Amino acid sequence: MDLNERVFVAGHRGMVGSAIVRQLQARGYHNLVTRNRSELDLSDQAAVRAFFRQERIDLVYLAAAKVGGILANNSYPAEFIYENLMIEANVIHGAHLAGVQQLLFLGSSCIYPRLASQPMAEDSLLTSVLEPTNEPYAIAKIAGIKLCESYNRQYGRDYRSVMPTNLYGPGDNYHPENSHVIPGLIRRFHEAKARGDAEVVVWGTGAPRREFLYVDDMAAASVHVMSLPPEQWRATVEPMCSHINVGCGRDYAIREIAELIAAVVGYVGVLNFDTTRPDGAPRKLMNSDKLLGLGWRPEVEMEEGLRRAYEAFKVCQP
């Protein structure tokens, strides 16, 4: 680890990117390079190439992406596939052209088949059909994995990919319709408590099971992966795949998560599950044995993470 390296964190204002910045700063990195969208549009190929030519970047964390929950993915599939493809293609290729040897691409557990064997291992990629509600997003993320893999094979780059499970925590998107399940429910319960509502509607049956990871644990995993010697990384991920899963190893029914969030917020009304709304995949649990074998461990338990997430939500409210 060279603390003098110029490290570009793409997407530093997002939940994951901001957590990576916190993690790098805590470890003593002092040459962090960041750009907001008004300063650098990552979907603009010429602008990205010019940025890499000018900034002499040594290492990239590619955390920039267009993300959202089931409704957002269903409503804006064109934006989800286009924007994510453009961002990853421009950043990965631009880094390569500028001679950047090390890059970390952040994907998603959505890359795995809808009915993949549980827990989902890295080698289940491309073995069956994807979940229809987020297929465009998943295809874009799969393309990012294959971009990294291809530049490694053809040019000898050291571009690594990590596939996080569902993330939550400070910096999350609490939009009432386009957010993921945890931030969406935090907002819904908070507002229901403030209004004194007798019930809160939760989308779906509550039966699907999901794994969740606190975002600062994900950031620690990302920096841990990039600190591994190349030979140790290759020995772990090759020849079966070129990416690694990042999860905590435990999943929860959506009903359980809703009940935990209600308790953290202090909402005491009734939970009403709207079964006309889509559930998504029945279960998504990651097999993270490879990363655990490399010495990383998550630190934040679910209930503590939800408490921290709710405190962060309250701070950002008007």
GUMAR-580994 format. One record per atom (N, C-alpha, C): residue in three letters; x, y, z negated. Coordinates in steps of 0.001 Angstrom, whole numbers, padded with zeros to 6 digits, always signed. Each point is the difference from the previous one (the first is absolute). Last residue first. Layout:
# GUMAR-580994
ALAXYZ
...
# end
This chain:
# GUMAR-580994
PRO-034929+017897-006383
PRO-000112+001446-000208
PRO-000571+000337-001371
GLN+002980-004518+000932
GLN-001362+000502+000162
GLN-000058+001496-000257
CYS+003908-002993-000487
CYS-000178+000616+001332
CYS-001408+000511+000239
VAL+001284-002214-004107
VAL+000895+001155+000170
VAL-000278+000710+001316
LYS-002199-004081-001010
LYS-000567+001116-000737
LYS+000842+001268+000152
PHE+001564-004087+001917
PHE-001194+000492+000689
PHE-000554+001243-000711
ALA+003529-002311-002038
ALA+000475+000740+001167
ALA-001155+000587+000788
GLU-001034-002806-003608
GLU+000581+001246-000496
GLU+000507+000857+001155
TYR-001543-004284+001054
TYR-001113+000884-000372
TYR+000522+001327-000544
ALA+003145-003347+001046
ALA-000634+000485+001227
ALA-001135+000967-000330
ARG+002131-002216-003554
ARG+000883+001012+000590
ARG-000629+000600+001257
ARG-002278-003539-002020
ARG-000013+001170-000888
ARG+000866+001121+000571
LEU+000044-004114+002225
LEU-001274+000693+000213
LEU-000102+001233-000899
GLY+003745-002800-000574
GLY+000058+000685+001285
GLY-001268+000775+000294
GLU+000121-002743-003810
GLU+000849+001172-000195
GLU+000099+000798+001297
GLU-002280-004062+000219
GLU-000760+000967-000793
GLU+000803+001270-000259
MET+002162-003571+002432
MET-001158+000560+000674
MET-000708+001077-000818
GLU+005289-000742-000765
GLU-001171-000876-000036
GLU-001232+000740+000529
VAL+005380+000795+001060
VAL-001215+000648-000488
VAL-001179-000959+000095
GLU+004558-001079+001510
GLU+000043+000364-001415
GLU-001332+000487-000554
PRO+002444-003476+004157
PRO-000889+001129-000301
PRO-000031+000250-001496
ARG+004331-002123+002533
ARG-001203-000359-000748
ARG-000885+001241-000150
TRP+004753-002207+002905
TRP-000969+001068-000296
TRP-001170-000549-000796
GLY+003862-002646+001794
GLY+000239+000742-001232
GLY-000953+001132-000318
LEU+000223-003526+003612
LEU+001070+000979+000210
LEU+000157+000945-001191
GLY-003443-003337+000320
GLY+001275-000712-000024
GLY+001196+000904+000200
LEU-004380+001685+000403
LEU+000248-000310-001407
LEU+001334-000725-000158
LEU-001509+000805+004342
LEU+000476+001225-000640
LEU+000287-000222-001476
LYS-001780-003632+002422
LYS+001301+000376+000560
LYS+000563+001240-000694
ASP-004399-001615-001085
ASP+001082-000779-000589
ASP+001377+000425+000522
SER-004890+001502+000574
SER+001172+000885-000075
SER+001218-000707-000583
ASN-005171-000670+002352
ASN+001064-000816-000570
ASN+001276+000844+000038
MET-005277+001916-000119
MET+001303-000170+000632
MET+000852-001027-000743
LEU-005527+000879+000836
LEU+001016-000124-001039
LEU+001324-000308+000670
LYS-005397+001058+001174
LYS+001316+000421+000477
LYS+000966+000018-001180
ARG-005433-001707+001785
ARG+001073+000014-000991
ARG+001301+000448+000651
PRO-004273+000172+002318
PRO-000431-000543-001294
PRO+001074+000045-001075
ALA-000472+003699+004039
ALA+000511-001366-000175
ALA-000384-000528-001383
GLY-003183+003822+001251
GLY+001353-000223+000484
GLY+000414-001452-000216
ASP-004352+002305-001032
ASP+000934-000453-001024
ASP+001454+000003+000473
PRO-004630+003109+001532
PRO+000954-001084+000299
PRO+000928-000304-001163
ARG-005183+001746-000645
ARG+001297+000550+000404
ARG+001007-001131+000206
THR-004407-000659-001692
THR-000116+000328+001427
THR+001318+000552+000539
THR-000833-001114-004676
THR+000403-001145+000823
THR-000202+000237+001486
ASP+000844+002920-004621
ASP-000762+000140+001245
ASP+000461-001070+000986
PHE-000017+000559-005643
PHE+000795-000408+001163
PHE-000888-000018+001249
ASN+000114+002587-005028
ASN-000911-000567+000985
ASN+000789-000314+001273
LEU+000693+001146-005619
LEU+000672-000167+001288
LEU-000948-000724+000944
VAL-001005+003291-004576
VAL-000145-001285+000696
VAL+000789+000022+001305
GLY+001461+003175-004302
GLY-001231-000339+000715
GLY+000071-001357+000673
VAL+003391+002694-002624
VAL-000719-001066-000697
VAL-001306-000390+000694
TYR+005357+002455+000547
TYR-001358-000031+000541
TYR-000744-001193-000598
GLY+004750+001539-000513
GLY-000962+000206-001071
GLY-001426+000077+000488
VAL+004513-000880+002174
VAL-000623+001312+000169
VAL-000937+000321-001163
VAL+002047-004253+000124
VAL+001058+001005-000097
VAL-000585+001410+000071
ALA-002931-003652+000681
ALA+000444+000069-001387
ALA+001062+001072-000196
ALA-001519-000890+004371
ALA-001088+000599-000782
ALA+000418+000165-001459
ILE+002914-002335+002806
ILE+000043+001439+000256
ILE-001095+000716-000779
LEU+000101-004713-000219
LEU+001179+000573-000650
LEU+000051+001507+000182
GLU-003370-002352+002273
GLU-000266+000014-001441
GLU+001177+000589-000770
ALA+000464-000623+004647
ALA-001004+001039-000257
ALA-000270+000107-001508
ILE+002795-003468+001434
ILE+000674+001298+000133
ILE-000970+001132-000320
GLU-001733-004368+000138
GLU+000869+000181-001161
GLU+000677+001367+000020
ARG-002579-001221+003750
ARG-000864+000241-001158
ARG+000850+000240-001263
ILE+002147-001343+003937
ILE-000344+001413+000033
ILE-000921+000357-001161
ALA+003376-004032-000655
ALA-001239+000240+000739
ALA-000292+001497-000039
TYR+005084-001628-000374
TYR-001200+000275-000784
TYR-001207+000061+000936
ASP+005609-002064-000253
ASP-001084+000723+000656
ASP-001208+000101-000920
ARG+005819-000761-000100
ARG-001307-000227-000614
ARG-001062+000789+000756
GLY+004835+000134+000923
GLY-000294-001414-000185
GLY-001320-000306-000666
CYS+002437+004202+001617
CYS+000172-000331-001416
CYS-000332-001456-000303
GLY+002159+002312+004733
GLY-001238-000093-000763
GLY+000296-000399-001430
VAL+002243+000670+005203
VAL+000161+000680-001285
VAL-001349-000016-000711
ASN+002887-002748+004413
ASN-001199+000440-000710
ASN+000353+000674-001326
ILE+002919-000283+004812
ILE-000154-000604-001318
ILE-001216+000599-000703
HIS+002522-000902+005351
HIS-000613+000901-000970
HIS-000179-000757-001318
SER+001418-001847+004282
SER+000902+001138-000187
SER-000564+000998-000996
CYS-000193-005770+001156
CYS-000690+001276+000136
CYS+001003+001120-000231
MET+001296-004699+000209
MET-001442-000130+000176
MET-000696+001329+000251
PRO+004842-001328-000941
PRO-000399+000356+001365
PRO-001514+000053+000195
GLU+001910+002637-003596
GLU+000170-000700+001268
GLU+000110-001501-000243
VAL-000490+003174-003661
VAL-001132+000149+000926
VAL+000139-000798+001291
THR+003348-000075-003639
THR-001321-000128-000610
THR-001107-000024+001037
ALA+004603+000712+001127
ALA-000137-001371-000507
ALA-001373-000244-000590
ARG+001175+004356+001439
ARG-000200-000912+001139
ARG-000192-001432-000469
TRP+001010+003269-003315
TRP-001308+000250+000625
TRP-000272-001005+001110
GLN+004228-000074-001976
GLN-001001-000524-000928
GLN-001415+000187+000566
GLU+003635+001814+002382
GLU+000053-001463+000075
GLU-001028-000638-000939
PRO+000538+004800+000067
PRO-000598-000543+001223
PRO-000026-001525+000030
PRO-000170+002518-004755
PRO+000994-000162+001065
PRO-000633-000653+001229
LEU-003031+002950-003351
LEU+000531-001353+000151
LEU+001055-000048+001103
SER-002772+003834-001304
SER+001293-000103-000683
SER+000642-001371+000156
MET-004386+001176+001680
MET+001020+000704+000782
MET+001374-000038-000663
VAL-003762-001968-002196
VAL+000230-000693+001273
VAL+001120+000665+000784
HIS-001434+002127-003948
HIS+000702-001253-000303
HIS+000344-000749+001288
VAL-002688+003811+000276
VAL+001400+000378-000214
VAL+000831-001241-000316
SER-004598-000704+000465
SER+000550+000503+001261
SER+001481+000345-000141
ALA-002504-001259-003836
ALA+000273-001148+000872
ALA+000658+000445+001299
ALA-001479+003314-002946
ALA+001176-000674-000557
ALA+000381-001211+000847
ALA-003942+002253+001124
ALA+001167+000828+000309
ALA+001278-000641-000520
MET-004076-002042-001101
MET+000299-000164+001425
MET+001237+000805+000401
ASP-001645+000530-004329
ASP+000613-001327+000132
ASP+000363-000274+001458
ASP-002377+003866-000912
ASP+001397+000160-000405
ASP+000732-001339-000044
VAL-004692+000151+001054
VAL+000841+000516+001079
VAL+001457+000184-000415
TYR-003370-003878-001792
TYR+000202+001413-000299
TYR+001087+000557+000917
LEU-003209-004162+001310
LEU+001329+000306-000536
LEU+000110+001500-000220
PHE-003835-004456+001019
PHE+000325+001423-000057
PHE+001355+000193-000668
GLU-003629-003885+002629
GLU+001182+000219-000835
GLU+000340+001481+000051
ARG-004938-002697+000822
ARG+001101+000801+000500
ARG+001107+000091-001045
ARG-005030-002708+001588
ARG+001095+000136-000950
ARG+001157+000748+000661
PRO-005799-000374+000575
PRO+001346-000104+000580
PRO+001083+000276-001034
ALA-004784+000439-001145
ALA+000647-001311-000088
ALA+001409-000052+000604
GLY-003470+003635-000153
GLY+000863-000048-001183
GLY+000792-001279-000106
THR-003125+001720+003558
THR-000536-000931-000996
THR+000774+000021-001317
GLY-000246+004426+003299
GLY+000229-001430+000144
GLY-000567-000812-001153
TRP+001059+005169-000935
TRP-000183-000658+001295
TRP+000273-001492-000073
VAL-001962+003160-003969
VAL+001295-000520+000449
VAL-000241-000768+001295
VAL-002709+003929-003288
VAL-000049-000984+001080
VAL+001422-000365+000416
VAL-002224+001826-004842
VAL+000979+000281+001048
VAL-000081-001123+001019
GLU-003453+002282-004167
GLU+000635-001102+000718
GLU+000997+000516+001017
ALA-002328+002889-003069
ALA-000332-001272-000645
ALA+000662-001183+000688
ASP+001791+005310-000390
ASP-000741-000939+000847
ASP-000211-001331-000722
GLY+002127+004530-001218
GLY-000870-000813-000830
GLY-000831-000984+000793
ARG+003585+003243+001355
ARG-001405+000310+000289
ARG-000961-000739-000921
ALA+004711-000724-000333
ALA-000214+001436-000185
ALA-001468+000386+000211
LYS+001346-004475+000843
LYS+000060+000296-001436
LYS-000309+001471-000258
ALA+000390-001367+004448
ALA-001225-000535-000587
ALA-000046+000279-001503
GLU+003914+001129+002376
GLU-001092+000917+000319
GLU-001325-000475-000591
HIS+003753-002795-000571
HIS+000263+001286-000647
HIS-001164+000962+000243
PHE-000011-004162+002229
PHE-000336-000135-001420
PHE+000199+001320-000750
ARG+001212-000105+004572
ARG-001434-000251-000131
ARG-000417-000090-001477
ARG+004627+000438+001143
ARG-000758+001229+000233
ARG-001491-000209-000257
ILE+002740-003759-000307
ILE+000366+000962-001044
ILE-000800+001282+000167
LEU-000396-003263+003338
LEU-000782-000306-001195
LEU+000353+000926-001154
GLY+002428+000440+004037
GLY-001405+000276+000257
GLY-000859-000233-001226
PRO+004619-001136-000096
PRO-000243+001444-000111
PRO-001450+000374+000258
ILE+000998-004656+000402
ILE+000265+000524-001339
ILE-000187+001514-000079
VAL-000640-002261+004296
VAL-000971-000357-001027
VAL+000295+000635-001356
HIS+001614+002639+004377
HIS+000026-001417-000345
HIS-000844-000235-001260
SER-001251+004206+003226
SER+001051-000495-000896
SER-000037-001524-000123
ASN-003051+003201+002448
ASN+001116-000581+000745
ASN+001104-000586-000870
GLU-004177+002252-001619
GLU-000361-001026+000976
GLU+001193-000742+000583
PRO+000275+003599-003395
PRO-001177-000791-000393
PRO-000376-001111+000966
HIS+005090+001778-001043
HIS-001119+000409+000854
HIS-001211-000881-000308
TYR+004675+000224-001949
TYR-001253-000203-000722
TYR-001212+000466+000803
ASN+005505-001703+000427
ASN-001053+000740+000707
ASN-001339-000320-000650
ASP+005063-000061-002522
ASP-000944-000755+000829
ASP-001013+000935+000654
GLY+003667+000982-003264
GLY+000133+000382+001398
GLY-000945-000721+000924
PRO+001194-002439-004543
PRO+000075+001443+000252
PRO+000227+000304+001480
GLY-001965-004781-000512
GLY+000770+000788-000948
GLY+000014+001464+000351
TYR-000462-005288+002559
TYR-000787+001051-000629
TYR+000904+000781-000946
LEU-000191-004270+004250
LEU+000687+000903-000924
LEU-000957+001031-000574
ASN+000154-005269+002442
ASN-000775+001225-000178
ASN+000630+000858-001096
THR+003542-003100+002092
THR-001400-000293-000238
THR-000735+001324-000163
PRO+004579-000204+002914
PRO-000612+000137-001326
PRO-001425-000505-000029
MET+004546-000884+003000
MET-001460-000041+000136
MET-000635+000095-001382
VAL+004966+001354+002731
VAL-000653-000489-001209
VAL-001504+000106+000176
SER+004921-000047+003163
SER-001434+000253-000125
SER-000526-000609-001288
ARG+004996+001895+002633
ARG-000714-000959-000840
ARG-001463+000400-000136
TYR+004794+000717+003098
TYR-001321+000582-000227
TYR-000868-001051-000695
ASP+004979+000682+001836
ASP-000427-000574-001276
ASP-001313+000676-000396
ARG+002644-000992+005094
ARG-000411+000922-001054
ARG-000384-000771-001266
GLY+001587-001519+004593
GLY+000711-000237-001253
GLY-000336+000983-001108
TYR-001801-000516+004676
TYR+001019+001017-000256
TYR+000755-000202-001311
GLN-003530-003015+001756
GLN+000670+000505+001199
GLN+001187+000902-000311
ARG-002700-001984-003529
ARG+000476-001059+000901
ARG+000830+000561+001136
ASN-002094+003020-003042
ASN+001014-000805-000697
ASN+000624-001023+000943
TYR-003588+002510+001532
TYR+001212+000827-000040
TYR+001113-000715-000752
SER-004194-002159+000144
SER+000589+000077+001344
SER+001266+000845+000027
GLU-002604-000397-004023
GLU+000608-001277+000345
GLU+000736+000074+001337
CYS-002551+003715-001340
CYS+001196-000157-000831
CYS+000749-001279+000353
LEU-004080+000661+002164
LEU+000972+001013+000424
LEU+001292-000151-000791
LYS-003621-002647-001259
LYS+000680-000520+001177
LYS+000970+001015+000607
ILE-002677+001273-003695
ILE+000871-001105-000405
ILE+000830-000477+001190
GLY-003308+003168+000897
GLY+001133+000580-000715
GLY+000994-001050-000473
ALA-004053-001376+002022
ALA+000921+000568+000995
ALA+001208+000625-000673
ILE-003461-001484-002727
ILE+000737-001149+000544
ILE+001009+000484+001038
LYS-002921+003182-001702
LYS+001012-000368-000988
LYS+000809-001217+000444
ALA-003607+001429+002703
ALA+001040+001027-000009
ALA+001116-000367-000981
ILE-003781-002723+000085
ILE+000801-000197+001214
ILE+001122+001033+000066
ALA-003151+000397-003485
ALA+000871-001160-000196
ALA+000910-000223+001202
TYR-003323+003354+000269
TYR+001051+000391-000934
TYR+001000-001141-000178
PRO-003820-000933+002576
PRO+000888+000953+000674
PRO+001168+000448-000879
GLU-003344-002992-001951
GLU+000887-000598+000997
GLU+000900+001025+000709
ASN-003506-000012-003805
ASN+001215+000820+000077
ASN+001000-000540+001026
THR-004430-001912-000669
THR-000229+001366-000457
THR+001256+000869+000033
PRO-000145-004847+001194
PRO-000500+000953+001008
PRO-000098+001438-000491
GLU+003588-003847-001491
GLU-001253+000512-000531
GLU-000528+001091+000947
LEU+003180-003638+002280
LEU+000051+000994-001054
LEU-001398+000334-000510
VAL+001935-004842+002256
VAL-000616+001296+000283
VAL+000038+000900-001233
SER+003898-003668+000441
SER-001444-000067+000226
SER-000540+001420+000176
THR+004687-000918-000635
THR-000442-001395+000093
THR-001493-000136+000260
LEU+003216+003941-000831
LEU-000331-000368+001381
LEU-000431-001462+000150
LEU+002212+000860-004597
LEU-000195+001059+001004
LEU-000237-000607+001377
SER+001200-002358-004125
SER-001367-000107+000510
SER-000323+001089+001010
ASP+004195-000551-002565
ASP-000070-000736+001251
ASP-001428-000252+000491
GLU+001066+002289-004201
GLU+000470+000774+001147
GLU-000180-000740+001320
ALA-003372-001196-003965
ALA+001453+000027+000145
ALA+000378+000718+001285
MET-004481-000109-003521
MET+000489+000164+001365
MET+001521+000125+000021
PRO-003060-002893-003685
PRO+000423+001365+000304
PRO+000702+000073+001353
GLN-003324-002231+001065
GLN+000315+000848-001149
GLN+000901-000740-000985
SER-001224-000082+005680
SER+000120-000763-001243
SER+000481+000921-001123
ALA-002698+002260+003999
ALA+001319-000584-000266
ALA-000021-000778-001308
LEU-003502+002499+002785
LEU-000175-001207-000807
LEU+001330-000714-000236
ARG-000082+004145+002372
ARG-001133+000164-000916
ARG-000142-001191-000939
PRO+004892+001152+001996
PRO-001319-000435+000476
PRO-001077+000099-001068
TYR+004182+003367-000351
TYR-000214-001441-000036
TYR-001408-000372+000453
ILE+001787+004548-000515
ILE+000600-000667+001165
ILE-000348-001483+000057
CYS-001116+003208-003576
CYS-001002-000171+001063
CYS+000549-000733+001221
SER+002517+001503-003917
SER-000480-001381-000064
SER-001063-000275+001060
SER+003809+003748+000844
SER-001223-000199-000779
SER-000352-001478-000024
GLY+004641+003444+000935
GLY-001165-000518+000698
GLY-001190-000122-000922
LEU+005000+002757+000502
LEU-001034-000454-000922
LEU-001242-000399+000773
PHE+005632+000424+000997
PHE-001355+000203+000506
PHE-000996-000574-000992
LEU+005437+001791+000004
LEU-001009-000842-000623
LEU-001368+000397+000537
LEU+005612+000375+001568
LEU-001362+000547-000014
LEU-000911-001001-000699
GLN+005593+001108+001727
GLN-000901-000572-000998
GLN-001351+000722-000010
GLN+003612+001172+003066
GLN+000140-001444-000119
GLN-001036-000626-000920
VAL+000452+004473+003419
VAL-000356-000349-001381
VAL-000017-001522-000122
GLY+000886+002873+004036
GLY+001003-000838-000643
GLY-000276-000323-001447
ALA-002681+002432+003450
ALA+000910+000853-000763
ALA+001054-000807-000759
LEU-003406-002144+002556
LEU+000742+000842+000934
LEU+001025+000875-000722
HIS-002946-002670-002647
HIS+000956-000805+000758
HIS+000855+000862+000922
ALA-003541+002048-002294
ALA+001083-000356-000922
ALA+001076-000798+000720
GLY-003880+000998+002402
GLY+000804+001203-000214
GLY+001157-000263-000939
HIS-003141-003444+000708
HIS+000840+000204+001179
HIS+000889+001231-000158
ILE-003021-000880-003487
ILE+000938-001124+000123
ILE+000924+000207+001205
VAL-003446+003194-000694
VAL+000991+000046-001076
VAL+001027-001118+000160
ASN-003604+000226+003112
ASN+000862+001178+000094
ASN+001082+000005-001060
ALA-003256-003468-000073
ALA+000835-000094+001205
ALA+000970+001177+000086
GLU-003205-000048-003503
GLU+001055-000998-000196
GLU+000908-000117+001219
ILE-003680+003065+000216
ILE+000913+000339-001100
ILE+001142-001007-000089
MET-003478-000829+003119
MET+000860+001118+000391
MET+001016+000327-001087
LEU-003289-003344-000873
LEU+000940-000433+001031
LEU+000979+001117+000358
ASN-003480+001063-002959
ASN+001005-000858-000628
ASN+001015-000532+001006
GLU-003624+002656+001565
GLU+000898+000783-000834
GLU+001074-000866-000658
TYR-003344-002178+002711
TYR+000846+000934+000752
TYR+001004+000700-000908
ILE-003269-002967-001878
ILE+001004-000725+000778
ILE+000949+000977+000702
PHE-003480+001850-002636
PHE+000833-000871-000835
PHE+001054-000734+000824
GLU-003275+002754+002139
GLU+000995+000788-000724
GLU+000939-000896-000807
ALA-003574-002091+002189
ALA+000943+000549+000986
ALA+001092+000798-000686
PRO-003651-001785-002588
PRO+001000-001004+000404
PRO+001029+000542+000986
TYR-003723+001898-003331
TYR+001034+000651+000814
TYR+001058-000996+000486
SER-003921-001286-002662
SER-000470+001220+000658
SER+001017+000576+000973
ASN+000864-003894-002779
ASN-001108-000299+000908
ASN-000398+001210+000827
ASN+003303+000502-003336
ASN+000508-000882+001050
ASN-001077-000322+001030
ALA-001257+002508-003809
ALA+000890+000775+000859
ALA+000525-000848+001153
LEU-002615-002144-003283
LEU-000794+000929+000786
LEU+000861+000789+000964
ILE+002155-002981-003044
ILE-000788-000701+001008
ILE-000767+000976+000882
GLY+004067+002376-002295
GLY-000753-001176-000395
GLY-000806-000590+001142
GLY+004780+002759+000630
GLY-001356+000225-000488
GLY-000665-001316-000340
VAL+004766+002843+002454
VAL-000573-001088-000783
VAL-001409+000364-000453
LYS+004627+001321+003285
LYS-001407+000351-000180
LYS-000656-001187-000697
ALA+005341+001396-000519
ALA-000998-000821+000681
ALA-001368+000642-000159
ALA+005671+000101-001750
ALA-001058+000779+000639
ALA-000949-000924+000750
ALA+004162-001190-002311
ALA-001231-000164-000766
ALA-001158+000784+000605
LEU+005279-001637+000828
LEU-001124+000351+000861
LEU-001315-000312-000723
TYR+005393+001109-001118
TYR-001145-000698-000580
TYR-001229+000453+000777
VAL+005627+000104+001165
VAL-001392+000428+000157
VAL-000921-000908-000804
LEU+005612+001815+000539
LEU-000932-001036-000431
LEU-001419+000542+000081
ASP+003807+002626+001416
ASP+000664-001275-000234
ASP-000985-001148-000229
ILE-000042+005072+002816
ILE-000601-000859-001016
ILE+000771-001311-000111
ARG+000361+004717+002434
ARG+001046-000960-000383
ARG-000458-000908-001151
GLU-002289+003849+002575
GLU+000071-000190-001446
GLU+001030-001024-000476
GLN-001255+001408+004722
GLN+000455+001148-000790
GLN+000351-000354-001440
ARG-001781-003194+003205
ARG+001266+000542+000532
ARG+000571+001066-000922
PHE-004240-001804-000986
PHE+001075-000947-000310
PHE+001340+000488+000539
PHE-003840+002619+000989
PHE+000235-000049-001442
PHE+001172-000917-000332
ALA-001572+000129+004417
ALA+000769+001197-000328
ALA+000338+000037-001487
ARG-002825-003444+001520
ARG+001376-000196+000495
ARG+000869+001196-000348
VAL-004544+000323-001033
VAL+000657-000979-000864
VAL+001436-000237+000455
ALA-002742+002785+002625
ALA+000300+000642-001275
ALA+000744-000946-000934
ALA-001564-001655+004143
ALA+001104+000944+000203
ALA+000404+000660-001310
GLN-003802-002936-000016
GLN+001268-000700+000244
GLN+001176+000958+000120
ASP-004622+000332-002771
ASP+000626+000750+001102
ASP+001403-000571+000227
SER-002859-001306-003616
SER-000565-000556+001235
SER+000550+000687+001242
LEU+001125+001368-004484
LEU+000647-001271+000317
LEU-000603-000691+001212
ASP+000575+005213-001557
ASP-001092-000902+000381
ASP+000622-001311+000457
LEU+001802+004225-003178
LEU+000383-001079+000909
LEU-001192-000923+000219
GLU-000469+004093-002433
GLU+001414+000145+000341
GLU+000451-001047+001009
SER-004390+000022-001811
SER+000142+001266+000726
SER+001444+000238+000431
ARG-001100-003801-002667
ARG-000471-000142+001373
ARG+000131+001288+000801
ASN+003534-000790-003913
ASN-001453-000163+000058
ASN-000448+000044+001455
ARG+004853-001684-002099
ARG-000687+000946+000881
ARG-001498-000223-000132
THR+005262-001290-002524
THR-001443-000164+000164
THR-000524+001058+000967
VAL+004764-002493-002363
VAL-000495+000848+001084
VAL-001483-000281+000180
LEU+004129-000631-004029
LEU-001252-000443+000597
LEU-000481+001021+001020
ASN+004202-000787-003058
ASN-000062+000520+001374
ASN-001262-000517+000696
HIS+001423-001251-004479
HIS-000167+001458-000012
HIS+000011+000622+001400
TYR-000566-004818-003440
TYR+000154+000475+001378
TYR-000298+001502+000044
GLY-000341-002921-004016
GLY+001122+000897+000226
GLY+000234+000430+001434
ARG-003585-002699-002356
ARG+001223-000791+000143
ARG+001204+000851+000378
ALA-004369+001856-000444
ALA+000310-000598-001295
ALA+001296-000793+000046
GLN-001735+001793+004000
GLN+000520+001064-000861
GLN+000401-000552-001358
LEU-002116-002925+002988
LEU+001347+000342+000471
LEU+000627+001082-000872
GLN-004478-001209-000885
GLN+000893-001107-000303
GLN+001442+000322+000409
ARG-003458+003062+001095
ARG+000221-000038-001452
ARG+001013-001071-000374
VAL-001334+000156+004499
VAL+000810+001173-000336
VAL+000295+000017-001499
ILE-002959-003244+001477
ILE+001368-000324+000410
ILE+000939+001156-000304
ALA-004566+000690-000716
ALA+000534-000914-001010
ALA+001427-000416+000340
SER-002343+002630+003083
SER+000336+000811-001171
SER+000555-000874-001122
GLY-001519-002171+003925
GLY+001180+000813+000261
GLY+000416+000824-001203
VAL-004027-002513-000173
VAL+001188-000860-000035
VAL+001265+000821+000189
MET-004164+002341+000152
MET+000117-000712-001262
MET+001293-000807-000079
GLY+000240+004156+003247
GLY-000982-001046-000234
GLY+000251-000706-001319
ARG+002872+003369+001956
ARG-001137+000572-000724
ARG-001096-001029-000285
HIS+004060-000911+002544
HIS+000340+000255-001405
HIS-001146+000602-000801
GLY+001031-001945+004765
GLY-001251-000145-000738
GLY+000158+000296-001477
ALA+004334-001326+002176
ALA-001101+000404+000873
ALA-001316-000262-000712
VAL+005195+000756-001569
VAL-001226-000664-000441
VAL-001133+000546+000855
PHE+005673-000245+000362
PHE-001248+000580+000496
PHE-001172-000836-000489
VAL+005357+000890-001636
VAL-001117-000943+000067
VAL-001253+000743+000442
ARG+005687+000271-000335
ARG-001149+000829+000370
ARG-001163-000941+000308
GLU+004246-001078-003464
GLU-000638-000204+001306
GLU-001138+000984+000213
ASN+002778-000654-004028
ASN+000210+001179+000840
ASN-000655-000134+001377
LEU+000156-003443-003433
LEU-000920+001047-000418
LEU+000165+001277+000808
ASP+000821-005342+000941
ASP+000752+001242+000116
ASP-000953+001152-000289
MET+000262-005618-000868
MET-000838+001185+000000
MET+000877+001240+000000
# end
